[in-house]
Amino acid sequence: MLRLSPLAFDASTLELWGALLTGATLEVYTEPLPSPTELGEFLVEREVTVAWFTAGLFRLLAEFAPDSLRGLRQVLTGGDVVPHEHVARLLERHPGLVVTNGYGPTENTTFTTTHSVTRPQDVDGPLPIGTPLMGTRVHVLDDRGRLLPPGAVGELYTSGEGLATGYVGDEAETARRFGWFSPDLVERLYRTGDLVRFDGRGRLRFLGRADDQVKLRGYRIEPAAIGATIAQLPGVQDALVFAVGADSATKRLVAAVVPAEGESPAPNALRLALEEQLPSYMVPALWTVVETLPLTRNGKVDRKALAASARPAR
């Protein structure tokens, strides 16, 4: 098993104890900021068979070093929305591989729910975050703390053996996030802040963050939906949209675009194409075109770096 995550990241507990407590061998990758090529060479050289990657790093490996994953039996990925198109391409390229979408906040270390796929035809859209692990329970509640039926959208609350006791030295935040929030449940819960619903097969579907909704010029906006629309434009391989600015007067949308291979779309052309599909208040004001979405040390998309390079489309 690959040992990659920083020790301050809860995924490191999965790598360490998941391997050592089951008799597996740990292969320790020591570079602090892995590049897809170098990490791919390490996977092949050390004959790694199981690995955990953040969604951002998984995206880079699938794009720039897909053949380096040929020796793996299972890839676990998560920490952000997993790009399902990359999953489908990888499964087609490497028959027999299992890709697991692992969802779980640090407060319920490490995974809360998982969903695995083994065939490209099983990937028909965004991956579910799945079903809870043994010893873990999940509940979809409305804004009054009442249980919602399957199909209804609500906030995800979790409980069980993996639940943290709280935040050290922060009683106020502990009380806000942990507690007995529901009259329908008699157990201590953690409120994730994630919006979800159960689908017709009993699997949780992640719909976004409750606090990711942006209010711009009086309109409530879902940046993820705008990013998905941009990703469908000609010449675009991937896109991320997020908000910058502290208040309504300064808040603006940023679009970060990864071109398709051999393409070089101009931000102004993308903006004009997007204006034909979306109302003006949903069209980002700032744009940046990047070869890849940059990552932080923990493997999350580096939004600060993207915002620093974004400019108005002219």
N, C-alpha and C positions, 0 to 999 in steps of 0.2 A: 504494500500500500504506500502511496505517495505521502510524504510528510512535507507540506508546503505552507500551510496557513501560519500567520504570525501567532505567537503564543497568547497575545491579548485577544485574539479572535476566537469565539467559542467553537468554530469548526475544528480548531486544533485538538479539542478534547475528543472529537470523533476520530481523527486521524491517529492520535496516540493510543487511546484506550480501545477503540474499535479494532485496532490491529493487535496490540499486545495481549488483550484479554481473550483473543480467539486464536492465538498461535501464528499470526501472520508476521511477515517481515516488513519493517519500516524502511523505506528508501528516502533519506533526508535530502531535500533540495535546499541548498544553502544560500543561493542568490536572493537578495532582498526584493528585487524587482524583476521577475522573470519575463523574458521575451518568449514569444510563441516558438521560435525556432530552437532556442537553447533548451527550453523546457521540453519540447518535443524530442530532441536528441537524448535528453536524460531519460525520458520515459522508455524509449527504445533500448538504450544501453543497459538500463537497470531491469528491464523486463517487468515493468510495473503492470499489474493487472487490475487494480482498483484505485480510483483517484477521485478526489473532491475538487471541483473548481467553482469559483464564483461564476455567476452568469456572464459577467464581463470577460473574464479570462477564457471561459468556455467558448464564447463568441470568437475571440481572437484565434484560439487553437483550431476551431472548425474552419476558419477562413484561411489561415496562413500555414497551418501544419496539420492538416487532417490525416495524413498518412501516419503520423506519429502515434495515433490512437489505435492503430490496427491490432496491437497486442493486448489491449485492455478488454476485460470481461464486463466491467461495469464502470460507468461514469456517473458520479453524483454531482449535481449542480444546483445552484439556487442563490439566495441572498439578494436577488432582484428578479425581474421578469425574465424567464429563460426564452431565448429566441427560438421559436418552434421550427422555423424554416431550417435553421442550422441543425436542429435535432433530426429532422427528416432526411436531410442530405447525408448526415453522418451515418444513420442507420442503413441507408441505401448503399453507402460505400463500404461499411463493415458489418456484414450479416453476422448475427450472433451476439452483437453488442447490446447491453442493457443500459439505457439512459434513465436515470431517476431524477425527477424534479423534487428536491427536498425543501420544504418550507418550514421555517420556524424562527421566531424572534429569540434573541439571546436570553430573554427572561424565561424561556421554556426550553433550555438547552437540550440537544442541539436541534433535532428535527421535531416538529409537531405533527406534520402530515407529509406523506410522500405519494408520488405517482410515478410508475415505471412504464416505459414503452420499449418494445423490442422490434417493431416493424415500422417502416416508413408510412405505410397506409394507416397506422394507428394515430398518426399525427395529422389531424384534419383542421387544426387551428391552434390557438393558444392552449398550452398544456394545463390541465387541472392541477391544483396543488394537492389534490388527492384525499386520502383518508388518514385518520390519526394512527399513530404508533400505539403498540400495546402499552397500557399504563397512562395514556394521554387521552383527554376528552376535549372535544371542541363543541362550541355552541354559537349559533347565530342569533343575535339579540337586536331588538329595535332600540330606539332612543329612550325607552322607558325601562329597559332591561328585561323585556318579555321575550320569550322564545318565539322565533318565526318559523313558519312551515317551509318545507322544501320549495325552492324556486324564488322565495322572497329575498330581497337584498337587505343585508344588515351588517352590523359590526361583528367581527370574529372575537370571541372570548375563548380562552383555553384554560385547562386545569389538569391536574394529575401529578404524577410523581416527579416530573421534570421541572415543576414550577419553582422559581426562585423565591426567597423569603422577602426580598425587597431590595431597595437601593441603599447602600451604605452611606449613612450620614445625611440622608435626604428623606425625612419622614413625610413631607408634603407630597413629593412626587410618588413615593411608595403608596400613600393613601389614594392618590388619584388613579393609579394604574392597577393596584392589587386590592382585592376586597370581595365582599359579598354583594355583588351588584344586581342580582336578579332575584325577584320574589319566587321565580319558578325553580330555582336551583338552591341546594343547601350546601354548596361548597365554595371555597375561596377561588376567585377567578383572576385572570390577567386580561386586561382589555388591550388588544393589539393595535387598534386604530386602523385595521385593514377592513375594507369592504369586500364581502364575499356572498356567495349563495351556494346552496346545494343543487347540483344538476339532477337530471332524472335517474342517474345511476348511483346516487348517493355520494358523489365526489364534490369536494369543495372547489369552487371556481373563484380565483382572485380577480377582483374588479378594479382595484386601486386603493390608494390611501384616502381615508376620510379627510385628512388634512392636506391632501394634494390638490383638492379642488381650488381653483384660483378664481377670485372675484375680480374681474377686469371691466372697467367702465360700466359697472352695474350688472354684468353678466357672469354667471357661474360657468367655468370652463374646465374641461378635463384635458390636461396637456397630453396624456397618453393617447387619447383618441386622435388628436391632431398629429402626433408623431406617426401613428399608424397610417394616416391618410398620406402624409409626405412620403412614407416608405413605399407607397404604391405608385408614386410618380415615375415616369420614364427616367432612366439613368441613375436611380437611387437604389442602393442596397439596403440601407438602414437609416433610421432617424430617431432622434430623441428631442423632445420638447419639454422645457421646464421654465419656471418663472424666476425672475430676479427683481430685486427692489423690495424695500421694507414696507411701503405703504401704497395705497391706491394711486397716489400721485406719481410715484416713481416706478411702479411695477410694470414690467414688460415681459413678453414671451421671447425665449431664445430657442432657435431651431438649430440643432447640430446634425449635419447630414454626412453620411458615408456614401461616396459614389459607388456605383456598380463598376466592375472591372472594365477598364478601357474607357470609362465615361468621365466627363468633367463638367457636371451641370453648374450653371451660374446661379448664384443666389437669387438674382433678380428674376430669372426665368422660372425658378421654382416658386417664388412668391406669386408671380402672375398666374402660374398654373394652379396654385392652391386657392387663389382668389376666385377661380371659376367653380370650386367645389365647396368652399366654406364661406360663411359670412365674414365681413371684414374684421370684426372684433376677435375672431379666432385665428387670424393670420399673424404669425410671429413678426415682431418688429426687428429683431436681431437675428443674424444668420452666421453660421460658420460651416465651412466644408472641411472635413478632416479625413485623413486616410483611415484612421481607426478611432473609436471612442477611447480616450485615455482613461487609465485606471489609477485609483489611489493605492496605497500600500496594502489595504485590505481587499483589493480586487473589486471595489465598487467604481462606478463611472465617476470620473473627476469633473463634476459640474463647474467648480470654480475655474478650472483651466479652460473649459469650453466657453464659459461666460467671458473670460478675459480676452479670448480671440474673436468673439462675435462682433459683427458690425451691421449697421443698417443695410438692407438690400437696396441697391440703386441701379 
